[in-house]
Amino acid sequence: MLAKEKILSLGKKQNGIITTKMVSDKGLSRKALSQLENEEKIIRVERGVYVMDFGYVDDYFLLQHRFPQGIFSHETALYLLGYSDRVPLQIQMTFPLGFNTLRAKDAGIQPIISTQDVEAGITSIERSGGTTVNVFEIERTLIDLLKPKYEADKEQLIPALKQYVRSKDKNVTKLMDYARMFNMEKKVLQYLEVLL
């Protein structure tokens, strides 16, 4: 099987999405990607991301590809996790300390720098089209939104907290573990006393 055929086969398995990283990881030639693009069998949607005619790539996947060290967080995480039906006006991503935020800001992202435990609570969710993005799980997201240095949109936070408390999937132990990790126990307990 030729490199181009292998790349197209790989794309079919990935819901029509091909990245240069996927091609390199399989030991295939990047030159074959250029040839497929010239033959109009794939379309370049962004540097390093190609799509076949039946594929679909959403903006969240493209931002995750462009900023792999970022994790969707705060109100954006509420939306991606299904705890808000409001599409974020500005996408929030959390980055590790030392990340240069200039490119993220230019891409329309509100970058949030985490000074501690940026790895805690990361989960992957599947988007339409079969792509995946990294987002903080709901318990970590709620704690982040309650932090005093972040001015959360209360019109999104309160309904999300109520939905979480009513959810059969809630994990109050995990929520409190994050509250302890970020020194937020007192504040979280105040909210839970009212909502539970």
C-alpha positions in Angstrom: 0.0 0.0 0.0 1.4 3.4 -1.0 1.9 6.2 1.6 -1.0 8.2 0.2 -3.4 5.2 0.5 -2.2 4.6 4.0 -2.9 8.2 5.0 -6.4 8.2 3.5 -7.1 4.9 5.3 -5.9 6.5 8.5 -8.1 9.5 7.9 -11.1 7.2 7.4 -10.5 5.6 10.8 -10.3 9.1 12.3 -13.6 10.4 11.0 -12.0 12.2 8.1 -9.4 14.1 10.1 -5.6 13.8 9.5 -2.9 15.6 11.4 0.8 15.7 10.5 1.5 14.3 13.9 -0.6 11.2 13.1 1.2 10.8 9.8 4.6 11.1 11.4 3.7 8.8 14.3 2.9 6.1 11.7 6.2 6.7 9.9 4.6 8.0 6.8 5.9 10.7 4.5 4.7 14.3 5.0 5.3 14.8 1.3 2.4 12.4 0.6 0.2 14.9 2.6 1.2 17.7 0.2 0.5 15.4 -2.8 -3.0 14.5 -1.4 -3.7 18.2 -0.9 -2.6 19.1 -4.4 -4.8 16.3 -5.7 -7.7 17.8 -3.7 -8.3 14.6 -1.8 -7.7 16.4 1.5 -8.1 20.1 2.5 -5.8 21.9 4.9 -7.9 23.6 7.5 -4.9 24.8 9.6 -1.2 24.2 9.9 -0.9 20.5 10.6 -4.6 19.7 10.3 -6.2 18.3 7.2 -9.8 17.0 6.5 -11.2 14.7 4.0 -14.4 15.6 2.1 -16.6 13.8 4.7 -14.7 15.0 7.7 -15.6 17.8 10.1 -13.3 19.7 12.4 -14.7 22.1 15.0 -13.1 25.2 16.5 -12.4 23.6 19.9 -10.4 20.8 18.2 -8.4 23.3 16.2 -7.6 25.4 19.3 -6.6 22.2 21.2 -4.4 21.3 18.3 -2.8 24.7 18.2 -2.4 24.9 22.0 -1.9 21.3 23.2 -0.7 22.4 26.6 -4.0 24.2 27.3 -7.1 22.7 29.0 -10.5 24.0 28.3 -11.7 25.4 31.7 -14.2 27.7 33.5 -17.3 28.7 31.6 -16.0 27.0 28.4 -15.7 23.7 30.4 -19.3 24.2 31.7 -20.5 24.4 28.1 -18.4 21.5 26.8 -19.5 19.3 29.7 -23.2 20.1 29.2 -23.6 22.2 32.4 -24.4 25.3 30.4 -26.2 25.8 27.1 -24.6 29.2 26.6 -21.8 29.1 24.0 -18.9 31.0 25.5 -18.3 34.5 24.1 -14.6 34.1 24.8 -13.0 30.6 25.2 -11.1 30.0 28.4 -8.2 27.7 28.5 -5.9 27.1 31.5 -2.1 26.9 30.9 0.8 26.0 33.1 2.9 28.7 34.7 5.5 30.0 32.3 3.3 29.7 29.2 3.5 32.8 26.9 -0.1 33.9 26.5 0.4 36.3 23.6 -0.5 33.7 20.8 -3.5 32.4 22.8 -4.8 36.0 23.2 -4.4 36.6 19.5 -6.4 33.4 18.8 -9.3 34.9 20.9 -8.6 32.8 24.0 -8.8 34.1 27.5 -5.7 32.4 29.0 -5.7 31.5 32.6 -2.4 30.6 34.2 -2.4 28.0 36.9 0.3 28.2 39.5 -0.5 24.8 41.0 -1.8 21.4 39.9 -2.6 22.2 36.3 -2.7 18.4 35.6 -5.3 17.7 38.2 -8.8 16.8 36.8 -8.0 16.7 33.1 -10.4 14.5 31.1 -11.0 14.0 27.4 -14.4 14.5 25.8 -15.5 13.5 22.3 -16.8 16.2 20.1 -19.0 15.9 17.1 -17.1 14.5 14.2 -15.2 12.1 16.5 -12.5 14.6 17.7 -11.4 14.8 21.3 -10.4 17.8 23.4 -9.0 18.1 26.9 -11.2 19.7 29.5 -11.3 19.9 33.3 -13.9 17.6 34.8 -16.9 19.2 36.4 -15.7 19.1 40.0 -12.4 20.9 39.1 -14.3 23.3 36.9 -16.7 24.3 39.7 -13.8 24.9 42.1 -12.0 27.0 39.5 -15.2 29.1 39.1 -15.5 29.7 42.8 -11.9 30.9 43.3 -11.9 34.5 44.5 -9.4 35.7 41.8 -11.7 34.6 39.0 -14.9 36.6 38.6 -17.3 33.9 37.4 -20.5 34.6 35.6 -23.0 33.9 38.4 -25.8 33.4 35.8 -23.9 30.4 34.6 -22.3 29.3 37.9 -25.4 29.0 40.1 -27.4 26.9 37.6 -24.4 24.7 37.0 -24.0 24.1 40.7 -27.7 23.3 41.0 -27.5 20.9 38.1 -24.4 19.2 39.6 -26.1 18.7 43.0 -29.1 17.1 41.3 -27.0 14.9 39.0 -26.8 11.2 39.6 -23.1 11.4 38.5 -22.1 13.9 41.2 -19.1 13.0 43.3 -19.1 15.3 46.3 -16.0 13.5 47.8 -14.1 14.4 44.6 -15.4 18.0 44.8 -14.2 18.3 48.4 -10.8 16.8 47.5 -10.4 19.6 44.9 -11.7 22.1 47.5 -9.0 21.0 49.9 -6.3 21.0 47.1 -7.1 24.7 46.3 -7.9 25.9 49.9 -11.6 26.4 49.0 -13.3 24.1 51.6 -15.1 26.8 53.5 -16.6 28.5 50.4 -17.6 25.2 48.8 -19.3 24.0 52.0 -21.3 27.3 52.2 -22.6 26.6 48.7 -23.3 23.0 49.3 -25.2 23.7 52.6 -27.6 25.9 50.6 -28.0 23.6 47.6 -28.1 20.1 49.2 
